[in-house]
């Protein structure tokens, strides 16, 4: 068993868009919800050469969310990464957002029978 240390490991930081998925239809995401995170990746310089920064994304699943303030942790599982790069740091680690109930449109007309 041999463990080799690569002295050429580097870290690079990227501003990554945040995508919210599976928002229940009765809720609205507040406009102040963060739309990006800073992700620092670690790997060899060679592996960074093959990275498409536009392919990086933080995805948060809001299925089952309820109205009110939410604190959602960002973990390695929320970041789409190539296999040869590892997350070193994620900022913020917790996304704080507010979900409000969507009010029914008062101007909507009832359906005709």
N, CA, C and O atoms as a GROMACS GRO file, in nm:
protein
  452
    1UNK      N    1   0.085  -0.117   0.000
    1UNK     CA    2   0.000   0.000   0.000
    1UNK      C    3   0.090   0.124   0.000
    1UNK      O    4   0.175   0.140   0.087
    2UNK      N    5   0.069   0.209  -0.097
    2UNK     CA    6   0.150   0.330  -0.110
    2UNK      C    7   0.058   0.451  -0.114
    2UNK      O    8  -0.042   0.452  -0.186
    3UNK      N    9   0.091   0.552  -0.036
    3UNK     CA   10   0.016   0.676  -0.036
    3UNK      C   11   0.108   0.784  -0.092
    3UNK      O   12   0.215   0.811  -0.037
    4UNK      N   13   0.066   0.843  -0.199
    4UNK     CA   14   0.150   0.946  -0.262
    4UNK      C   15   0.087   1.083  -0.239
    4UNK      O   16  -0.033   1.100  -0.258
    5UNK      N   17   0.166   1.178  -0.199
    5UNK     CA   18   0.121   1.315  -0.180
    5UNK      C   19   0.159   1.395  -0.304
    5UNK      O   20   0.273   1.393  -0.348
    6UNK      N   21   0.062   1.465  -0.358
    6UNK     CA   22   0.088   1.548  -0.475
    6UNK      C   23   0.119   1.690  -0.429
    6UNK      O   24   0.029   1.761  -0.384
    7UNK      N   25   0.244   1.733  -0.439
    7UNK     CA   26   0.280   1.867  -0.392
    7UNK      C   27   0.223   1.978  -0.480
    7UNK      O   28   0.236   2.096  -0.448
    8UNK      N   29   0.160   1.939  -0.588
    8UNK     CA   30   0.106   2.039  -0.681
    8UNK      C   31  -0.044   2.060  -0.664
    8UNK      O   32  -0.111   2.108  -0.756
    9UNK      N   33  -0.097   2.025  -0.548
    9UNK     CA   34  -0.238   2.048  -0.520
    9UNK      C   35  -0.260   2.197  -0.499
    9UNK      O   36  -0.186   2.262  -0.424
   10UNK      N   37  -0.361   2.250  -0.565
   10UNK     CA   38  -0.392   2.392  -0.555
   10UNK      C   39  -0.540   2.408  -0.520
   10UNK      O   40  -0.620   2.317  -0.537
   11UNK      N   41  -0.572   2.526  -0.471
   11UNK     CA   42  -0.712   2.561  -0.445
   11UNK      C   43  -0.747   2.683  -0.531
   11UNK      O   44  -0.667   2.775  -0.548
   12UNK      N   45  -0.868   2.680  -0.584
   12UNK     CA   46  -0.920   2.793  -0.660
   12UNK      C   47  -1.064   2.818  -0.619
   12UNK      O   48  -1.140   2.724  -0.594
   13UNK      N   49  -1.100   2.946  -0.611
   13UNK     CA   50  -1.233   2.984  -0.566
   13UNK      C   51  -1.315   3.033  -0.684
   13UNK      O   52  -1.267   3.107  -0.770
   14UNK      N   53  -1.442   2.989  -0.686
   14UNK     CA   54  -1.534   3.026  -0.793
   14UNK      C   55  -1.663   3.079  -0.731
   14UNK      O   56  -1.707   3.032  -0.626
   15UNK      N   57  -1.722   3.177  -0.797
   15UNK     CA   58  -1.856   3.223  -0.760
   15UNK      C   59  -1.952   3.138  -0.842
   15UNK      O   60  -1.949   3.139  -0.965
   16UNK      N   61  -2.037   3.062  -0.770
   16UNK     CA   62  -2.120   2.959  -0.831
   16UNK      C   63  -2.267   2.996  -0.813
   16UNK      O   64  -2.308   3.033  -0.703
   17UNK      N   65  -2.348   2.986  -0.920
   17UNK     CA   66  -2.491   3.018  -0.904
   17UNK      C   67  -2.561   2.916  -0.815
   17UNK      O   68  -2.525   2.798  -0.810
   18UNK      N   69  -2.663   2.965  -0.744
   18UNK     CA   70  -2.746   2.880  -0.658
   18UNK      C   71  -2.878   2.857  -0.728
   18UNK      O   72  -2.944   2.952  -0.772
   19UNK      N   73  -2.918   2.732  -0.739
   19UNK     CA   74  -3.044   2.695  -0.803
   19UNK      C   75  -3.134   2.632  -0.698
   19UNK      O   76  -3.092   2.542  -0.625
   20UNK      N   77  -3.258   2.680  -0.692
   20UNK     CA   78  -3.357   2.626  -0.599
   20UNK      C   79  -3.454   2.539  -0.679
   20UNK      O   80  -3.513   2.584  -0.777
   21UNK      N   81  -3.470   2.414  -0.637
   21UNK     CA   82  -3.556   2.320  -0.708
   21UNK      C   83  -3.670   2.272  -0.619
   21UNK      O   84  -3.661   2.275  -0.496
   22UNK      N   85  -3.776   2.227  -0.684
   22UNK     CA   86  -3.891   2.163  -0.619
   22UNK      C   87  -3.958   2.252  -0.515
   22UNK      O   88  -4.002   2.204  -0.411
   23UNK      N   89  -3.967   2.381  -0.543
   23UNK     CA   90  -4.038   2.472  -0.455
   23UNK      C   91  -4.187   2.438  -0.461
   23UNK      O   92  -4.245   2.437  -0.570
   24UNK      N   93  -4.251   2.410  -0.347
   24UNK     CA   94  -4.394   2.382  -0.349
   24UNK      C   95  -4.472   2.493  -0.419
   24UNK      O   96  -4.438   2.611  -0.404
   25UNK      N   97  -4.575   2.457  -0.493
   25UNK     CA   98  -4.647   2.553  -0.576
   25UNK      C   99  -4.719   2.661  -0.496
   25UNK      O  100  -4.751   2.766  -0.551
   26UNK      N  101  -4.744   2.638  -0.368
   26UNK     CA  102  -4.812   2.739  -0.286
   26UNK      C  103  -4.716   2.837  -0.219
   26UNK      O  104  -4.759   2.922  -0.141
   27UNK      N  105  -4.585   2.826  -0.249
   27UNK     CA  106  -4.486   2.912  -0.186
   27UNK      C  107  -4.412   2.996  -0.289
   27UNK      O  108  -4.396   2.957  -0.405
   28UNK      N  109  -4.368   3.112  -0.245
   28UNK     CA  110  -4.284   3.200  -0.326
   28UNK      C  111  -4.152   3.221  -0.255
   28UNK      O  112  -4.148   3.237  -0.133
   29UNK      N  113  -4.045   3.222  -0.332
   29UNK     CA  114  -3.911   3.246  -0.279
   29UNK      C  115  -3.889   3.396  -0.270
   29UNK      O  116  -3.907   3.468  -0.369
   30UNK      N  117  -3.851   3.445  -0.153
   30UNK     CA  118  -3.827   3.588  -0.134
   30UNK      C  119  -3.713   3.634  -0.225
   30UNK      O  120  -3.618   3.560  -0.250
   31UNK      N  121  -3.725   3.756  -0.273
   31UNK     CA  122  -3.624   3.812  -0.366
   31UNK      C  123  -3.486   3.825  -0.304
   31UNK      O  124  -3.387   3.837  -0.376
   32UNK      N  125  -3.478   3.823  -0.172
   32UNK     CA  126  -3.348   3.839  -0.106
   32UNK      C  127  -3.272   3.707  -0.093
   32UNK      O  128  -3.163   3.704  -0.036
   33UNK      N  129  -3.330   3.599  -0.144
   33UNK     CA  130  -3.262   3.468  -0.136
   33UNK      C  131  -3.128   3.476  -0.210
   33UNK      O  132  -3.122   3.529  -0.320
   34UNK      N  133  -3.022   3.424  -0.150
   34UNK     CA  134  -2.891   3.427  -0.216
   34UNK      C  135  -2.896   3.355  -0.351
   34UNK      O  136  -2.955   3.247  -0.362
   35UNK      N  137  -2.834   3.414  -0.451
   35UNK     CA  138  -2.833   3.350  -0.582
   35UNK      C  139  -2.695   3.301  -0.622
   35UNK      O  140  -2.673   3.260  -0.736
   36UNK      N  141  -2.600   3.305  -0.527
   36UNK     CA  142  -2.468   3.252  -0.555
   36UNK      C  143  -2.396   3.216  -0.425
   36UNK      O  144  -2.433   3.261  -0.317
   37UNK      N  145  -2.294   3.134  -0.440
   37UNK     CA  146  -2.209   3.094  -0.329
   37UNK      C  147  -2.065   3.094  -0.378
   37UNK      O  148  -2.039   3.085  -0.498
   38UNK      N  149  -1.972   3.105  -0.285
   38UNK     CA  150  -1.830   3.097  -0.318
   38UNK      C  151  -1.782   2.956  -0.283
   38UNK      O  152  -1.792   2.912  -0.168
   39UNK      N  153  -1.731   2.888  -0.383
   39UNK     CA  154  -1.686   2.751  -0.364
   39UNK      C  155  -1.538   2.744  -0.397
   39UNK      O  156  -1.496   2.780  -0.507
   40UNK      N  157  -1.459   2.698  -0.301
   40UNK     CA  158  -1.316   2.678  -0.322
   40UNK      C  159  -1.293   2.529  -0.346
   40UNK      O  160  -1.330   2.446  -0.263
   41UNK      N  161  -1.232   2.498  -0.459
   41UNK     CA  162  -1.205   2.360  -0.497
   41UNK      C  163  -1.057   2.331  -0.482
   41UNK      O  164  -0.973   2.420  -0.491
   42UNK      N  165  -1.028   2.204  -0.459
   42UNK     CA  166  -0.891   2.159  -0.442
   42UNK      C  167  -0.864   2.047  -0.542
   42UNK      O  168  -0.948   1.960  -0.564
   43UNK      N  169  -0.747   2.052  -0.602
   43UNK     CA  170  -0.707   1.948  -0.697
   43UNK      C  171  -0.578   1.986  -0.765
   43UNK      O  172  -0.516   2.087  -0.731
   44UNK      N  173  -0.539   1.908  -0.861
   44UNK     CA  174  -0.415   1.938  -0.932
   44UNK      C  175  -0.439   2.048  -1.035
   44UNK      O  176  -0.551   2.065  -1.085
   45UNK      N  177  -0.335   2.120  -1.065
   45UNK     CA  178  -0.344   2.226  -1.166
   45UNK      C  179  -0.393   2.167  -1.298
   45UNK      O  180  -0.471   2.230  -1.370
   46UNK      N  181  -0.349   2.048  -1.328
   46UNK     CA  182  -0.389   1.981  -1.453
   46UNK      C  183  -0.541   1.959  -1.457
   46UNK      O  184  -0.604   1.981  -1.560
   47UNK      N  185  -0.599   1.916  -1.345
   47UNK     CA  186  -0.744   1.893  -1.340
   47UNK      C  187  -0.823   2.022  -1.356
   47UNK      O  188  -0.933   2.021  -1.412
   48UNK      N  189  -0.770   2.133  -1.306
   48UNK     CA  190  -0.839   2.261  -1.323
   48UNK      C  191  -0.841   2.304  -1.469
   48UNK      O  192  -0.932   2.375  -1.510
   49UNK      N  193  -0.742   2.262  -1.546
   49UNK     CA  194  -0.740   2.300  -1.688
   49UNK      C  195  -0.859   2.245  -1.764
   49UNK      O  196  -0.900   2.301  -1.866
   50UNK      N  197  -0.916   2.134  -1.716
   50UNK     CA  198  -1.028   2.071  -1.784
   50UNK      C  199  -1.163   2.114  -1.727
   50UNK      O  200  -1.268   2.070  -1.775
   51UNK      N  201  -1.161   2.200  -1.628
   51UNK     CA  202  -1.284   2.244  -1.562
   51UNK      C  203  -1.354   2.352  -1.645
   51UNK      O  204  -1.290   2.448  -1.688
   52UNK      N  205  -1.483   2.336  -1.666
   52UNK     CA  206  -1.568   2.439  -1.725
   52UNK      C  207  -1.634   2.512  -1.608
   52UNK      O  208  -1.729   2.459  -1.552
   53UNK      N  209  -1.588   2.631  -1.570
   53UNK     CA  210  -1.647   2.699  -1.455
   53UNK      C  211  -1.798   2.718  -1.466
   53UNK      O  212  -1.868   2.718  -1.365
   54UNK      N  213  -1.849   2.733  -1.587
   54UNK     CA  214  -1.993   2.749  -1.607
   54UNK      C  215  -2.072   2.624  -1.572
   54UNK      O  216  -2.194   2.631  -1.557
   55UNK      N  217  -2.006   2.511  -1.559
   55UNK     CA  218  -2.077   2.387  -1.525
   55UNK      C  219  -2.097   2.372  -1.374
   55UNK      O  220  -2.172   2.285  -1.331
   56UNK      N  221  -2.032   2.455  -1.295
   56UNK     CA  222  -2.046   2.447  -1.150
   56UNK      C  223  -2.179   2.507  -1.106
   56UNK      O  224  -2.220   2.611  -1.157
   57UNK      N  225  -2.246   2.441  -1.012
   57UNK     CA  226  -2.375   2.488  -0.966
   57UNK      C  227  -2.404   2.433  -0.827
   57UNK      O  228  -2.370   2.318  -0.796
   58UNK      N  229  -2.465   2.515  -0.742
   58UNK     CA  230  -2.516   2.471  -0.613
   58UNK      C  231  -2.665   2.450  -0.631
   58UNK      O  232  -2.736   2.542  -0.671
   59UNK      N  233  -2.714   2.330  -0.601
   59UNK     CA  234  -2.856   2.298  -0.617
   59UNK      C  235  -2.915   2.265  -0.480
   59UNK      O  236  -2.865   2.177  -0.410
   60UNK      N  237  -3.021   2.336  -0.444
   60UNK     CA  238  -3.088   2.314  -0.316
   60UNK      C  239  -3.231   2.267  -0.341
   60UNK      O  240  -3.306   2.330  -0.416
   61UNK      N  241  -3.268   2.157  -0.279
   61UNK     CA  242  -3.399   2.097  -0.296
   61UNK      C  243  -3.493   2.152  -0.189
   61UNK      O  244  -3.469   2.135  -0.070
   62UNK      N  245  -3.600   2.219  -0.232
   62UNK     CA  246  -3.695   2.279  -0.139
   62UNK      C  247  -3.823   2.197  -0.125
   62UNK      O  248  -3.921   2.245  -0.068
   63UNK      N  249  -3.822   2.074  -0.175
   63UNK     CA  250  -3.940   1.987  -0.158
   63UNK      C  251  -3.966   1.970  -0.009
   63UNK      O  252  -3.873   1.945   0.068
   64UNK      N  253  -4.089   1.984   0.030
   64UNK     CA  254  -4.123   1.968   0.171
   64UNK      C  255  -4.103   2.094   0.253
   64UNK      O  256  -4.129   2.093   0.374
   65UNK      N  257  -4.056   2.203   0.191
   65UNK     CA  258  -4.034   2.328   0.265
   65UNK      C  259  -4.170   2.388   0.304
   65UNK      O  260  -4.271   2.366   0.237
   66UNK      N  261  -4.170   2.464   0.412
   66UNK     CA  262  -4.290   2.531   0.460
   66UNK      C  263  -4.267   2.682   0.458
   66UNK      O  264  -4.154   2.728   0.449
   67UNK      N  265  -4.376   2.756   0.468
   67UNK     CA  266  -4.367   2.902   0.471
   67UNK      C  267  -4.289   2.946   0.594
   67UNK      O  268  -4.295   2.883   0.700
   68UNK      N  269  -4.215   3.056   0.578
   68UNK     CA  270  -4.139   3.112   0.689
   68UNK      C  271  -3.990   3.111   0.660
   68UNK      O  272  -3.947   3.084   0.548
   69UNK      N  273  -3.913   3.140   0.763
   69UNK     CA  274  -3.768   3.143   0.749
   69UNK      C  275  -3.711   3.002   0.745
   69UNK      O  276  -3.754   2.914   0.820
   70UNK      N  277  -3.616   2.981   0.657
   70UNK     CA  278  -3.552   2.851   0.640
   70UNK      C  279  -3.401   2.868   0.651
   70UNK      O  280  -3.346   2.969   0.607
   71UNK      N  281  -3.336   2.770   0.709
   71UNK     CA  282  -3.190   2.762   0.708
   71UNK      C  283  -3.155   2.629   0.644
   71UNK      O  284  -3.185   2.522   0.696
   72UNK      N  285  -3.090   2.638   0.529
   72UNK     CA  286  -3.058   2.518   0.452
   72UNK      C  287  -2.907   2.506   0.441
   72UNK      O  288  -2.842   2.593   0.383
   73UNK      N  289  -2.850   2.399   0.496
   73UNK     CA  290  -2.705   2.382   0.485
   73UNK      C  291  -2.664   2.345   0.342
   73UNK      O  292  -2.735   2.272   0.273
   74UNK      N  293  -2.551   2.396   0.302
   74UNK     CA  294  -2.492   2.356   0.174
   74UNK      C  295  -2.384   2.253   0.206
   74UNK      O  296  -2.292   2.280   0.283
   75UNK      N  297  -2.396   2.137   0.147
   75UNK     CA  298  -2.297   2.032   0.167
   75UNK      C  299  -2.234   1.998   0.032
   75UNK      O  300  -2.274   2.051  -0.072
   76UNK      N  301  -2.137   1.910   0.036
   76UNK     CA  302  -2.070   1.866  -0.088
   76UNK      C  303  -2.171   1.807  -0.186
   76UNK      O  304  -2.152   1.817  -0.308
   77UNK      N  305  -2.276   1.747  -0.134
   77UNK     CA  306  -2.377   1.683  -0.220
   77UNK      C  307  -2.458   1.783  -0.300
   77UNK      O  308  -2.519   1.746  -0.400
   78UNK      N  309  -2.459   1.910  -0.258
   78UNK     CA  310  -2.536   2.013  -0.327
   78UNK      C  311  -2.460   2.075  -0.444
   78UNK      O  312  -2.514   2.158  -0.516
   79UNK      N  313  -2.335   2.036  -0.462
   79UNK     CA  314  -2.251   2.100  -0.563
   79UNK      C  315  -2.219   1.999  -0.673
   79UNK      O  316  -2.170   1.890  -0.647
   80UNK      N  317  -2.248   2.038  -0.795
   80UNK     CA  318  -2.214   1.955  -0.910
   80UNK      C  319  -2.067   1.979  -0.943
   80UNK      O  320  -2.028   2.088  -0.984
   81UNK      N  321  -1.986   1.874  -0.925
   81UNK     CA  322  -1.842   1.886  -0.945
   81UNK      C  323  -1.789   1.775  -1.034
   81UNK      O  324  -1.847   1.666  -1.038
   82UNK      N  325  -1.681   1.801  -1.105
   82UNK     CA  326  -1.612   1.691  -1.174
   82UNK      C  327  -1.550   1.599  -1.069
   82UNK      O  328  -1.519   1.642  -0.958
   83UNK      N  329  -1.533   1.473  -1.104
   83UNK     CA  330  -1.483   1.374  -1.008
   83UNK      C  331  -1.342   1.402  -0.957
   83UNK      O  332  -1.306   1.359  -0.848
   84UNK      N  333  -1.262   1.472  -1.035
   84UNK     CA  334  -1.122   1.489  -0.999
   84UNK      C  335  -1.094   1.614  -0.915
   84UNK      O  336  -0.978   1.644  -0.885
   85UNK      N  337  -1.199   1.689  -0.876
   85UNK     CA  338  -1.182   1.806  -0.791
   85UNK      C  339  -1.267   1.789  -0.665
   85UNK      O  340  -1.378   1.734  -0.670
   86UNK      N  341  -1.215   1.836  -0.554
   86UNK     CA  342  -1.283   1.822  -0.425
   86UNK      C  343  -1.318   1.958  -0.368
   86UNK      O  344  -1.242   2.054  -0.384
   87UNK      N  345  -1.433   1.969  -0.301
   87UNK     CA  346  -1.465   2.096  -0.235
   87UNK      C  347  -1.374   2.117  -0.114
   87UNK      O  348  -1.358   2.027  -0.032
   88UNK      N  349  -1.317   2.234  -0.105
   88UNK     CA  350  -1.227   2.268   0.006
   88UNK      C  351  -1.299   2.359   0.105
   88UNK      O  352  -1.286   2.344   0.226
   89UNK      N  353  -1.376   2.455   0.051
   89UNK     CA  354  -1.451   2.548   0.135
   89UNK      C  355  -1.576   2.593   0.059
   89UNK      O  356  -1.574   2.610  -0.063
   90UNK      N  357  -1.684   2.611   0.133
   90UNK     CA  358  -1.810   2.660   0.076
   90UNK      C  359  -1.855   2.777   0.162
   90UNK      O  360  -1.862   2.765   0.284
   91UNK      N  361  -1.886   2.889   0.099
   91UNK     CA  362  -1.932   3.007   0.172
   91UNK      C  363  -2.054   3.065   0.103
   91UNK      O  364  -2.044   3.096  -0.016
   92UNK      N  365  -2.164   3.081   0.166
   92UNK     CA  366  -2.189   3.045   0.305
   92UNK      C  367  -2.216   2.897   0.318
   92UNK      O  368  -2.249   2.831   0.220
   93UNK      N  369  -2.202   2.844   0.436
   93UNK     CA  370  -2.232   2.703   0.463
   93UNK      C  371  -2.381   2.682   0.483
   93UNK      O  372  -2.433   2.572   0.464
   94UNK      N  373  -2.450   2.790   0.523
   94UNK     CA  374  -2.594   2.783   0.545
   94UNK      C  375  -2.661   2.896   0.467
   94UNK      O  376  -2.624   3.013   0.480
   95UNK      N  377  -2.760   2.859   0.387
   95UNK     CA  378  -2.839   2.958   0.314
   95UNK      C  379  -2.960   2.991   0.401
   95UNK      O  380  -3.034   2.903   0.444
   96UNK      N  381  -2.979   3.119   0.425
   96UNK     CA  382  -3.096   3.165   0.500
   96UNK      C  383  -3.190   3.234   0.401
   96UNK      O  384  -3.151   3.327   0.331
   97UNK      N  385  -3.314   3.186   0.398
   97UNK     CA  386  -3.409   3.245   0.307
   97UNK      C  387  -3.548   3.246   0.367
   97UNK      O  388  -3.575   3.179   0.467
   98UNK      N  389  -3.635   3.323   0.305
   98UNK     CA  390  -3.772   3.334   0.353
   98UNK      C  391  -3.866   3.287   0.241
   98UNK      O  392  -3.856   3.333   0.128
   99UNK      N  393  -3.956   3.196   0.276
   99UNK     CA  394  -4.057   3.148   0.183
   99UNK      C  395  -4.192   3.200   0.231
   99UNK      O  396  -4.226   3.187   0.348
  100UNK      N  397  -4.267   3.260   0.140
  100UNK     CA  398  -4.398   3.310   0.180
  100UNK      C  399  -4.506   3.240   0.100
  100UNK      O  400  -4.485   3.194  -0.012
  101UNK      N  401  -4.623   3.233   0.162
  101UNK     CA  402  -4.734   3.168   0.095
  101UNK      C  403  -4.783   3.256  -0.019
  101UNK      O  404  -4.792   3.378  -0.007
  102UNK      N  405  -4.813   3.191  -0.127
  102UNK     CA  406  -4.865   3.261  -0.244
  102UNK      C  407  -5.014   3.281  -0.224
  102UNK      O  408  -5.088   3.185  -0.203
  103UNK      N  409  -5.058   3.404  -0.230
  103UNK     CA  410  -5.198   3.434  -0.211
  103UNK      C  411  -5.275   3.406  -0.340
  103UNK      O  412  -5.223   3.427  -0.449
  104UNK      N  413  -5.397   3.359  -0.325
  104UNK     CA  414  -5.481   3.335  -0.442
  104UNK      C  415  -5.513   3.468  -0.508
  104UNK      O  416  -5.532   3.568  -0.439
  105UNK      N  417  -5.518   3.470  -0.638
  105UNK     CA  418  -5.546   3.590  -0.714
  105UNK      C  419  -5.692   3.632  -0.692
  105UNK      O  420  -5.784   3.562  -0.735
  106UNK      N  421  -5.713   3.746  -0.624
  106UNK     CA  422  -5.848   3.792  -0.592
  106UNK      C  423  -5.925   3.835  -0.715
  106UNK      O  424  -6.048   3.840  -0.712
  107UNK      N  425  -5.855   3.867  -0.824
  107UNK     CA  426  -5.923   3.912  -0.946
  107UNK      C  427  -5.963   3.795  -1.036
  107UNK      O  428  -6.029   3.815  -1.138
  108UNK      N  429  -5.925   3.675  -0.999
  108UNK     CA  430  -5.959   3.560  -1.082
  108UNK      C  431  -6.109   3.534  -1.075
  108UNK      O  432  -6.169   3.542  -0.968
  109UNK      N  433  -6.168   3.503  -1.189
  109UNK     CA  434  -6.310   3.475  -1.196
  109UNK      C  435  -6.336   3.328  -1.174
  109UNK      O  436  -6.259   3.244  -1.220
  110UNK      N  437  -6.444   3.296  -1.104
  110UNK     CA  438  -6.476   3.154  -1.086
  110UNK      C  439  -6.508   3.090  -1.220
  110UNK      O  440  -6.556   3.156  -1.312
  111UNK      N  441  -6.481   2.963  -1.231
  111UNK     CA  442  -6.506   2.891  -1.355
  111UNK      C  443  -6.655   2.880  -1.380
  111UNK      O  444  -6.734   2.858  -1.288
  112UNK      N  445  -6.694   2.895  -1.506
  112UNK     CA  446  -6.833   2.884  -1.544
  112UNK      C  447  -6.876   2.739  -1.547
  112UNK      O  448  -6.799   2.651  -1.586
  113UNK      N  449  -6.999   2.714  -1.506
  113UNK     CA  450  -7.051   2.576  -1.505
  113UNK      C  451  -7.101   2.537  -1.640
  113UNK      O  452  -7.148   2.425  -1.658
   0.00000   0.00000   0.00000
